[in-house]
């Protein structure tokens, strides 16, 4: 006999009472706190507050629905009904989601678009990307010796990496990136910004390691549309975080 979910769940459990709308508000709050979800609810309520004054035009609403339908390949009322059923969403919930997303997008643009240029200058050093080759050893004197060998043309950096490094370094010949300069250790990132492609840096100490690094290629970030939208999202997230923290401090009992 096939066992069903109903057979395995206590009908007086929080799950059963929640599904049957028999659970108290106090218990719901307790469950949200228990499972670490209450902060997400607080965040969403903050979002509702910041977008409450946004009024959408009919053209924006039509465009929002059209974009959503295209993204999810919804071409008919039947397709939409199938999508709602598969995602366990009611039609009012779906409409609320689309309109809320449109309002949030408008709020972000209106609030932060004018601040992107100056914020870009603040973030540029972290957003620039680089590829580089790195050799790490635990002796300064060895690192200095290897650096001089490569600098004087007596040895090849890749060969030294194979000789002195193992694991991932063997598979990549010590090549890293390209990735944003917010990823490497700050000491290494600062050094990379000072190098020219092909230039080798004297040994750097990072924790217990002494690093010999050569910049392979530098990729300055461009303020294109993709980067602009990313920075708008960063500014928005920072604002929401501040408001969430402020509201918790000011409104808690």
N, C-alpha and C positions, 0 to 999 in steps of 0.2 A: 504494500500500500504506500502510495506517495505521500510523504510528509509535507505539509504546507507551513508557511510562516505562522499562520494562526495557531497551528498545533504546537509550535515551539516557543511561543511568547506568552508570558503571563498577561492575561487580559486586564489586570490591574497595574501593569507596569507603566512607567512614564511614557514609553513609546506608544503603547496601546491607548492610553488616555489622551495623549497628544493627537493621535490620528482621529480619535473620536470626539475631540474638542471637549474633553472632560477634565482638563488640567487647569489649575489655577495660575493666575498671572505671577503670583509669588514664586511658585515652583518653576515656572518657565524661566524667570530671572535667575533662580538658583542654578538651573541647568546650564544656562548661558555662561554663568560665571564658572561653573565646574569644568566645562569643556573649553574655556578660553574663547568663547564666541562673542561675549558681550562687547568687547572692544570693537569688533567689526560692526555690530549693531550701532554703537555710538558713532562710529565713523560715518555710517550711511545716514544717520540722522543729521550729522553735521553737513553732509553733502546736500541733503534735502533743504536745509536752512539756507545754504549759500546760493542755491539755484531757484529759490521760491519766487523771486521777482522776475525771472526770465519769461518773457512772452514770445512764443514762436509764431512765425508767419505761416500762413497756409502753404506757401511754397517750401519752406523748410520742413514742415511735417510731411508733405508729399515726397520730397526728396529723401527724407529719412527712411520712410517705409520702402521706397523704391530700392534704395541701397541695401537695406536689410534683405528684401526679397531676392535681389540679385545674388547677394553673398551666400544665401542659404538655398538657392535654386528653388524658390517658391514661385510658381507660375499660375496658380489657381487657388480657389478657396479650398479645394480638396487637399492640395499640397500644404496649405497653411494649417488645416485641421490635423493632418498627419504630423506636421512638425510640432504642433502644440501637444498632441498626445504623446509623441516620443519624448518630449522634454518635460512632460508633466506640468504644463503651464496652461492657465486659463487665458481666454482671449483678453479680459481686462488686465491681467498681469502682463501679458505680452505688449499691449498698447502702452501700459505704464512704463515698461522697460524701454521701449523705443523712444517715447517722448522724454523720459528722464535722461537718456543718453544724449539726445539732441540738445537739451537744455544745458547739460554739463559741458558738451563740446563748445557751445556758444559762450558759456561763462568763462571757460579757459581762454578762448581767443580774446574776448573782450577785456579780461583782467590781466593777462600776462603777455600778449603779443608785443606790446610796446616795451616790455622789459627784457626781451630776449637778447637784443644786441649787446647790452651791457653785461648781462649774465653770461653770454657766450665768451666774452673776454675774460671773465673770472674762471670759467671752466675749461678754456682752451688747452691749457697745459696738461689737464687730465684726459682730455678727449683725443688729443693727438695720438697717433698709433706709431708703433715702431716694431721692426723685426731685428733681432740681435742674436749673436752667438755668445754663449757664456760658458766659462770653465770655472768650477769651484773646487778648491782644495782647502785643507784645514791648517796649512802652514803658510805664514806670510813669506818666509824665505823661498819656499818652493814656488809660490805664486809669483813672486818677483822674478825668480829665475826663468819661469815659463814665459812670463810677459816679455822679458828681454830677448828670449830665443825667438819668439814670434816677431817682435818688433825689428830685430836684426836680420830676419829672413832665414834663421837657422832651423826653424821648425814651423810646421803648419798647425794652426790652432785646432783644426778638426782632428788631426792625428793625435795631438796631445789630449784632446777630450776623450778619444777612444782609449788612450792609455791610462788616464787618471780618473775618469768618471765612469760610472756604471748605470745600469737601469735605464731610465728614460733618456738620459744623455746619450747613451750608445745608440738608441733607436733614432734619435733626431740629430745626432752630431752636435748637440748643444744648442740647436737653433730654437729660438722662441719667437712666438708671434706670427704675423703681426697682431698686436693687441694694444688696447688703450694704455696710456702711461699711468693710469690710476691702478693698474693691476700689479706691476712689479713693486718691490720694496721701494719706499720713497727715496732712499739713498741711491739705489740703482736707477730709478726713474730720472732723478736729477742729473746723474752722470750721462744718461742717454741723451738728454736734451742738449748737452754741451758738445756732443760728438758730431762729426760729419760721417756720412756713409763710408764704410771701409776703415774708419779710424778705430784704433785700439786704445783702451783706457788702462792706466796703471791699476794695480790691485786695489780693490775696495774691500773693506771688512763689513760683513753683514752677519751679525750674530757670531757663530763660531766658524764661519766660512770666509775665505778670502777669494774674491771674485775677479777674474779677468774677463772683460766683456768687449765685444766689437760690435759697433752699430752696423747693421746690414742695409737697412732702408728706413727712411722716416716718412710718415704719411700725415702731413698736416691736415687737421679736420677742416671741412668746409661748412659754412653755414647754409646748407641746402635745406630743402623743405623737410626732409626726414629728421635732420638734426634740430631744426627749429621746433618741430612737434615734440621731439624728445625733451628739449629744454623747457618747453611750456609745461609738459607733464611733470618735470622735476620741480618747477616752481609751484605748480598746483599741489603736488604731494607735500611739499614743505609747508605750504599754507594750511593744508588740512591737518597735518601733524601738529602744528602750533595751536590751531583752534581746538583740536581734540584735547591736547594737554591742558590748555587754558580752561576749557569747559569743565574738565574733570576736577581741576583745582578749585574753580569758582563755584561750581554747583553741588559738589559733594557735601553731604550732611556731616 
